[in-house]
């Protein structure tokens, strides 16, 4: 894995931080919905916050076939043979009373009126090709709040999350506007919930963490660590 110089001070600082089980609650402003095709992952959010802060919002250089070491103020439960970490954090789950909906993103055909050709105005097809009109459904959820569990440092997690004003997809269209975050201590962190289901995605190689419990569903090709 790539050790990026700007991130190394965070790795060193987080290695000595006190970690404990926590509950993180996300409240959105009234009328704002959380949009996206996948759940919102706490470890991904924190990794992005660290990268933005460390690089002054410039991001990391694009690399292929290898990942960066992305420090987060969370406890690492396990690492695979390449060094990729499994963090003690669950996705955000909507509270009871949540309602799902679908919001449609429209892509209109460009007129081409300002694009000249040898034959005059460029005519773009609205029914085929790259310029065709599209109506893309985006799942959304409105809920009293969203909740994630983790083992981490409450002060540092709160500091990082405090910079986020919006989360999820379609933020430029008013989705995912953050009202506040709440962080409180809890008793335990579990990989298997009370419904006898995994609380977060887990690679098959890390089944040892489940202490003999085996999932009943078929494996799926999903991510399990911040990209």
FINU-779947 format. One record per residue (C-alpha): residue in three letters; x, y, z; chain; residue number from 0. Coordinates in Angstrom, 1 decimal. Layout:
N
> Ala:X:Y:Z:A:NUM
...
% end
This chain:
227
> Unk:0.0:0.0:0.0:A:0
> Unk:1.1:3.6:-0.7:A:1
> Unk:2.2:5.6:2.3:A:2
> Unk:1.3:9.2:1.3:A:3
> Unk:3.5:11.7:3.2:A:4
> Unk:0.6:14.1:4.0:A:5
> Unk:-1.4:11.3:5.6:A:6
> Unk:1.4:9.8:7.7:A:7
> Unk:1.1:12.2:10.7:A:8
> Unk:-2.6:11.1:11.0:A:9
> Unk:-1.6:7.4:11.0:A:10
> Unk:0.9:8.1:13.8:A:11
> Unk:-1.5:10.2:15.9:A:12
> Unk:-4.4:7.7:15.5:A:13
> Unk:-2.2:4.7:16.5:A:14
> Unk:-2.0:6.1:20.1:A:15
> Unk:-5.6:7.3:20.4:A:16
> Unk:-8.0:5.9:22.9:A:17
> Unk:-10.9:4.0:21.2:A:18
> Unk:-14.2:2.9:22.6:A:19
> Unk:-17.6:1.7:21.3:A:20
> Unk:-19.7:4.6:20.0:A:21
> Unk:-23.0:5.4:18.4:A:22
> Unk:-23.0:8.0:15.7:A:23
> Unk:-26.3:9.6:14.7:A:24
> Unk:-26.9:11.7:11.6:A:25
> Unk:-29.7:14.3:11.5:A:26
> Unk:-30.7:16.0:8.2:A:27
> Unk:-32.5:19.3:7.9:A:28
> Unk:-36.2:19.1:7.6:A:29
> Unk:-37.3:18.2:4.0:A:30
> Unk:-33.8:17.0:3.0:A:31
> Unk:-33.5:13.3:1.9:A:32
> Unk:-30.5:11.0:1.8:A:33
> Unk:-29.9:10.0:-1.9:A:34
> Unk:-27.8:7.2:-3.3:A:35
> Unk:-27.8:3.6:-4.4:A:36
> Unk:-25.7:2.3:-1.5:A:37
> Unk:-25.6:2.8:2.2:A:38
> Unk:-23.6:5.7:3.7:A:39
> Unk:-20.5:4.2:5.3:A:40
> Unk:-18.9:5.8:8.4:A:41
> Unk:-15.4:4.6:7.6:A:42
> Unk:-15.6:6.0:4.1:A:43
> Unk:-16.8:9.4:5.3:A:44
> Unk:-14.0:9.6:7.9:A:45
> Unk:-11.3:8.6:5.3:A:46
> Unk:-12.6:11.2:2.9:A:47
> Unk:-12.5:13.9:5.7:A:48
> Unk:-8.9:13.0:6.5:A:49
> Unk:-7.8:13.1:2.9:A:50
> Unk:-9.5:16.4:2.2:A:51
> Unk:-8.0:18.0:5.3:A:52
> Unk:-4.5:16.6:4.8:A:53
> Unk:-4.3:17.5:1.1:A:54
> Unk:-6.2:20.9:1.4:A:55
> Unk:-9.0:19.4:-0.7:A:56
> Unk:-6.7:18.5:-3.6:A:57
> Unk:-7.2:14.8:-3.2:A:58
> Unk:-4.7:12.0:-3.8:A:59
> Unk:-3.0:11.2:-7.1:A:60
> Unk:-4.7:8.5:-9.2:A:61
> Unk:-2.9:5.2:-8.9:A:62
> Unk:-3.8:1.8:-10.4:A:63
> Unk:-3.8:-1.7:-8.9:A:64
> Unk:-2.7:-0.5:-5.5:A:65
> Unk:-4.4:1.5:-2.7:A:66
> Unk:-3.3:4.2:-0.3:A:67
> Unk:-3.1:3.8:3.5:A:68
> Unk:-6.1:5.9:4.6:A:69
> Unk:-5.9:6.6:8.4:A:70
> Unk:-9.1:7.0:10.3:A:71
> Unk:-9.8:7.3:14.1:A:72
> Unk:-11.2:3.8:14.3:A:73
> Unk:-10.1:0.5:15.6:A:74
> Unk:-8.8:-1.9:13.0:A:75
> Unk:-10.3:-5.4:13.4:A:76
> Unk:-8.4:-7.2:10.7:A:77
> Unk:-6.1:-6.8:7.7:A:78
> Unk:-5.9:-9.0:4.6:A:79
> Unk:-2.6:-10.2:3.0:A:80
> Unk:-2.1:-7.0:1.1:A:81
> Unk:-2.6:-4.8:4.2:A:82
> Unk:-6.1:-3.5:3.5:A:83
> Unk:-7.9:-2.8:6.8:A:84
> Unk:-11.3:-3.8:8.1:A:85
> Unk:-12.4:-1.0:10.4:A:86
> Unk:-14.8:-1.4:13.3:A:87
> Unk:-17.6:0.7:11.8:A:88
> Unk:-21.0:-0.1:10.4:A:89
> Unk:-23.0:1.7:7.6:A:90
> Unk:-25.6:4.3:8.6:A:91
> Unk:-29.0:2.7:9.0:A:92
> Unk:-32.2:4.7:9.0:A:93
> Unk:-34.2:4.8:12.2:A:94
> Unk:-37.7:3.4:12.6:A:95
> Unk:-40.2:5.4:10.6:A:96
> Unk:-38.0:5.9:7.6:A:97
> Unk:-39.7:6.2:4.2:A:98
> Unk:-38.2:5.4:0.8:A:99
> Unk:-38.8:7.4:-2.4:A:100
> Unk:-37.3:7.8:-5.9:A:101
> Unk:-36.0:11.1:-7.2:A:102
> Unk:-35.4:11.5:-11.0:A:103
> Unk:-32.4:13.2:-12.4:A:104
> Unk:-33.0:14.5:-16.0:A:105
> Unk:-30.4:14.9:-18.7:A:106
> Unk:-31.8:17.1:-21.5:A:107
> Unk:-30.6:17.1:-25.1:A:108
> Unk:-28.2:19.9:-25.9:A:109
> Unk:-29.5:22.2:-28.6:A:110
> Unk:-26.3:22.5:-30.5:A:111
> Unk:-27.3:26.1:-31.5:A:112
> Unk:-23.8:27.4:-30.8:A:113
> Unk:-21.9:24.6:-32.5:A:114
> Unk:-21.3:25.3:-36.2:A:115
> Unk:-20.6:22.7:-38.9:A:116
> Unk:-20.1:22.8:-42.6:A:117
> Unk:-23.8:22.3:-43.1:A:118
> Unk:-24.9:24.8:-40.4:A:119
> Unk:-26.3:24.0:-37.0:A:120
> Unk:-25.3:20.7:-35.4:A:121
> Unk:-28.3:18.4:-34.8:A:122
> Unk:-28.0:16.1:-31.9:A:123
> Unk:-30.2:13.0:-31.5:A:124
> Unk:-32.4:12.9:-28.4:A:125
> Unk:-33.1:9.2:-28.7:A:126
> Unk:-29.7:7.6:-29.1:A:127
> Unk:-26.0:8.2:-28.6:A:128
> Unk:-24.1:10.2:-26.0:A:129
> Unk:-26.4:13.2:-26.2:A:130
> Unk:-29.7:11.3:-25.8:A:131
> Unk:-32.1:12.5:-23.1:A:132
> Unk:-32.1:10.4:-19.9:A:133
> Unk:-34.4:10.1:-16.9:A:134
> Unk:-32.3:8.4:-14.2:A:135
> Unk:-34.0:7.2:-11.0:A:136
> Unk:-32.1:7.9:-7.8:A:137
> Unk:-33.3:6.1:-4.6:A:138
> Unk:-33.8:8.5:-1.6:A:139
> Unk:-34.8:8.0:2.0:A:140
> Unk:-36.3:10.4:4.6:A:141
> Unk:-35.9:9.3:8.2:A:142
> Unk:-35.9:10.8:11.7:A:143
> Unk:-32.2:10.1:11.8:A:144
> Unk:-29.5:7.6:10.7:A:145
> Unk:-27.4:5.6:13.1:A:146
> Unk:-24.0:3.9:12.8:A:147
> Unk:-21.9:2.0:15.4:A:148
> Unk:-18.1:1.9:15.7:A:149
> Unk:-15.1:1.6:17.9:A:150
> Unk:-13.2:4.9:17.7:A:151
> Unk:-12.2:8.2:19.3:A:152
> Unk:-15.3:10.4:19.8:A:153
> Unk:-13.5:13.7:19.9:A:154
> Unk:-11.6:13.2:16.6:A:155
> Unk:-14.6:11.6:14.9:A:156
> Unk:-16.7:14.6:15.9:A:157
> Unk:-14.0:17.0:14.7:A:158
> Unk:-13.8:15.4:11.3:A:159
> Unk:-17.6:15.1:10.8:A:160
> Unk:-18.2:18.6:11.8:A:161
> Unk:-16.8:19.9:8.5:A:162
> Unk:-19.5:18.0:6.5:A:163
> Unk:-22.4:20.1:5.5:A:164
> Unk:-23.9:17.5:3.1:A:165
> Unk:-23.6:13.7:2.6:A:166
> Unk:-24.7:11.2:0.0:A:167
> Unk:-25.5:11.7:-3.7:A:168
> Unk:-27.0:14.7:-5.5:A:169
> Unk:-25.8:17.2:-3.0:A:170
> Unk:-25.8:20.0:-5.5:A:171
> Unk:-29.6:19.5:-5.8:A:172
> Unk:-30.2:19.9:-2.1:A:173
> Unk:-30.0:16.3:-0.9:A:174
> Unk:-28.3:15.2:2.3:A:175
> Unk:-28.1:18.6:4.1:A:176
> Unk:-26.7:17.9:7.5:A:177
> Unk:-28.4:19.5:10.5:A:178
> Unk:-26.2:17.9:13.2:A:179
> Unk:-24.2:14.9:14.4:A:180
> Unk:-24.6:13.2:17.7:A:181
> Unk:-22.0:10.9:19.3:A:182
> Unk:-22.4:9.0:22.4:A:183
> Unk:-20.7:6.0:24.1:A:184
> Unk:-22.3:2.6:23.9:A:185
> Unk:-21.6:-0.8:25.5:A:186
> Unk:-20.4:-3.0:22.7:A:187
> Unk:-19.7:-3.2:19.0:A:188
> Unk:-21.0:-6.3:17.2:A:189
> Unk:-20.4:-7.7:13.8:A:190
> Unk:-23.5:-9.8:14.1:A:191
> Unk:-26.7:-7.9:15.1:A:192
> Unk:-29.7:-9.0:17.1:A:193
> Unk:-31.4:-10.0:13.9:A:194
> Unk:-28.7:-12.6:13.4:A:195
> Unk:-27.4:-10.7:10.3:A:196
> Unk:-24.0:-9.0:9.7:A:197
> Unk:-23.9:-5.4:10.7:A:198
> Unk:-21.3:-4.6:8.0:A:199
> Unk:-19.8:-6.1:4.9:A:200
> Unk:-17.1:-8.6:5.7:A:201
> Unk:-14.6:-10.4:3.4:A:202
> Unk:-14.8:-14.2:3.5:A:203
> Unk:-11.2:-14.4:4.7:A:204
> Unk:-12.1:-12.6:7.9:A:205
> Unk:-14.7:-15.2:9.0:A:206
> Unk:-12.5:-15.9:12.0:A:207
> Unk:-13.8:-12.7:13.5:A:208
> Unk:-17.3:-14.2:13.8:A:209
> Unk:-16.2:-16.8:16.5:A:210
> Unk:-17.9:-19.8:14.7:A:211
> Unk:-21.0:-18.0:13.5:A:212
> Unk:-21.5:-18.4:9.7:A:213
> Unk:-23.6:-16.2:7.5:A:214
> Unk:-26.4:-18.0:5.6:A:215
> Unk:-26.6:-15.8:2.5:A:216
> Unk:-24.5:-16.0:-0.6:A:217
> Unk:-21.4:-13.9:-0.9:A:218
> Unk:-21.6:-10.7:-2.9:A:219
> Unk:-19.0:-8.6:-4.7:A:220
> Unk:-19.1:-5.4:-2.5:A:221
> Unk:-16.5:-3.2:-1.0:A:222
> Unk:-15.4:-3.6:2.6:A:223
> Unk:-12.8:-1.0:3.1:A:224
> Unk:-12.4:2.7:2.1:A:225
> Unk:-11.2:2.8:-1.5:A:226
% end
